[in-house]
Amino acid sequence: MSFKDHFSRQADDYAKYRPVYPDTLFHYLAAQAPSRGLAWDAGTGSGQAALALAAHFNRVIATDPSEAQIRNAVPHPKVVYKVEPAEKTDIPAHSVDLITVAQALHWFDLPRFYEEAHRVLKPKGVLAAWCYGLNEIGPGVDEIVHRYYAETVGPFWPPERVLIDERYRTIPFSFVELSPPPFYMLADWNLDEYLGYLGTWSATQRYRKQQGNDPLIPLRAELEKVWGDVHAARTIKWPIHMRIGRT
């Protein structure tokens, strides 16, 4: 099955520069699952969520259609990585306690994925899908980055990006929905690290490919004026937007 691969080219940087999900998120998810036997992280990318799940479940299956992403995943004795699409796996029926989809649900063929999720989940099994959009740093920086997001690389976002802008609220969801508490990701990065993260955006990658130049160069010049000491870390915050439900 073909898929829209927006991330293999920058898989190394994706593994290096993505923010880390909070431990409280996975404590919460594990508490919702009917048991702690098996979790499936669909669209795992470089395996960040899968590794966090391994602290709470006996086994974790982590799938992604991108071989490059799986090659960059960190090995763990509890995690089995597989190059598979989320819509069709070899996971046994009614074997999974929890399915997680971290920043990937908008890429899936939703009817086919939901059919597969219902097939593999145990009774009362849980599906949790979340996304995060623009971060928050502070006055000056935020305005520049928001303009970069919407105007500079705005035309280069894949159309699915609108679902993140809408915080997944408009995505159909065929599960008995729960109301999760708020969660946030935090990172302390200097300007180079932050620009490394912006370089993993699929829109930044598409801009570079189609325009033949790097939009981060003029962006860096703008940010240097408001960042302060460019070698000093600033705290960056990403609100997490989640849809979670049971079979």
N, C-alpha and C positions, 0 to 999 in steps of 0.2 A: 504494500500500500504506500503511495506517495504521501508526503507531508510537506508543510511549509517550513523549511529549515532556515530560520533567521539567526541561528546562534552557533552553528558549528564553526564558522570562520573565527569567531572570537571566543572559542571554548576555553582556551587557557586563561584569558583575562576574566571570563565569566566566573571561573572557579576562584580566581584571586580577588576580584574586586566587588563581589556581591555582598550586601549586608547580611548579618546573621540573625535568624529568627530567635526570639527569646525562649528560654527554657520553660517559662510559664505557659507558653502556648502548647507545648507538647505534654506537659503535666495535665492541662485541661483536656486535650484530645484523648489521652489515654484513659482519663477518668470517665469519658463518655462511652468508650468501647465496651461491648458485652464481656470481653475477656482480653487477655494480653498475649494471645497466641501468635497471630500473624497480622502485620500491617503491609499495605501496598502503597508505595509512593509512585503515582503515575505522572509521567512527564518530569522525571526526577532531575533532569539536567546533570549537574555535576554531583548530585547526591546529598546536598546540604540537609534537606528535610529528612531524608532516609537515615542519615547518620544520627540525627537527633531522635528519631523514632526508635533506634536500636537500644537506647537507654531504657525504654519502657516496654518493649515487646520481645518475645522470644525469637521471632524471625521477622525480617523485613525483605520484601521483594521490591526492587526499584527498577522501573522500566522507563525507557526513553527511545524514540525512534532514531536518535542521532548517535552514531557510533563515536563521533568525536567527543560528544558530551560524556558518554560512558567511559571513554578512555581517560578522561580527566577526573573521574570520580575517585574518591578516597576509599580504599578497601577497608572492610570491617568484617569480622568473623560472623556477625549476625545478618549481614546484608548480602543479598544475591542480586547483582546487577544484570539486566537483560536488555538487549536492543529489541524492543517491541513497541508497537503503537498502543496507545491506551485503549483503542477501540476493539482490539482483538489480542488476547493474551492466552498463554497456556496455563494460567492459574486455575486450580480445581474449583469447581462450583461450591458455593456456600462454605468457603474456607477462610475468608478474610474478616477480621474484626473491625478494621479501620482502613479506609482509603483516604489518602491525602493527595491534594493537587495544589502545589505551591506555584503561584504565578504562571499557570499553564492552561487553565480550563478554557480560556478564550481561543486557544489553538485547536481544541478538540472538535470532532464531529459529535455534537452533544447527544443526539438521539442514539447513536451507536455506542458512545461511551456509557451513557446511562444504562443501556441494556446490558452492557458488559459488567458494570458496577453492580446492578441488581443480581446478575448471575453469580458473581463471586462472593458477595457479602453474605455473612451469616444472618439469621433472623436477629433483628434489632442492631445489625451492623450499621456503622456510621460512615458517611462520606463528608469530608471537610475540604472545601476549596476556598482558597484565599488569594488575594492580590494586594499589591501596594503600588501606588502611583507616585506622584511628586513628593519629594522629601521637604522637610522644613529645617532651615538652618538659622535664619535671622534676617532682619531688614537689610536691604541692599542686595545681598546674595540671592535671596529668594526671588526677587523681582527679575533679576538678570536670568536666572535659570528658568523661570516660568516663561520668559520671552523666548529663550533658546528652544524650550520644549514645544511651544505652540507655533512659533513663527519660523525660526531658523530650520529646525528639522521637522516641524509639524507636517509638511506635505510628504515626508518620507516614512511616516509611521504606517505600518500595515493597517488595513481597515478594522481588524479585530481589536486594535488598541482602544477604540471607543468604549468597549466593554469594561476596560479598566477605569477609564475616565468616569464611567457610570457606576463604579465600585461594585460591579457584578450584580447590582440590584435588578437589572433588566434581563439577566440570563434565566431561562426556564430552569426549574429545579424540581425534579420528580421524587422528592423525599419529604418525610415529615420534619418540618424545619424546627430547629432549635434557635435560641437567642444567645449568642456567645457574649462574654464580656469583652471590653476593648483590649486590644494588644498593639504594641508598637515595637518596631526595631530601632535600635540605637547603634551608632558607630561614631568613633572619634577618629577623624581623618584629617590629614593636611591637604593642601590644595592639589598636590600631585595625585594623591590617593583618590580624592573626590573626582578629579578629571578621568582617572582610570575607570571609575565606575560609570561615568557618563559615556565613556568610550564603548561600554558593553551594550548601550542602547541599540536596538536594531535600527532605529531611525538614524543614529549617528553613522552606523555602518553603511546603510544604504546611501546616505548623503555622500560619504567618501567615495563610494563606488561609482555613483552616477555623476557627481560633480567634479571628481578628480582632485579634490583638495580636502583639507581637514578642518571642519568647523570648530574644533576645540581650540585651535590656535588663536583666533580672535576672541573666543569666549574666555580663554585664560587671561588675555590682556584686560578684559573687562573685570574679571573676578579679582585679579591682583589688586585692583584699586579699592576694593571693599572688604577683602578677606582679612586684612591685617598681616601679621607675619605669615607668609605662605608656607613656612615650615612648621608652624604651630597647628595642632589639631583643633578642629571645631566639632562640636557635637551635632550630629545629623539625625533626624527623626523621621521615620516612615510610619504612618498609620497603616494598620493591616485591616483589610475589608474582607470579611468571611461570610460564606454560606455554608451551613452545616445542618445535616439532617440524618434521620434514621430510615431504614427500610420499613 
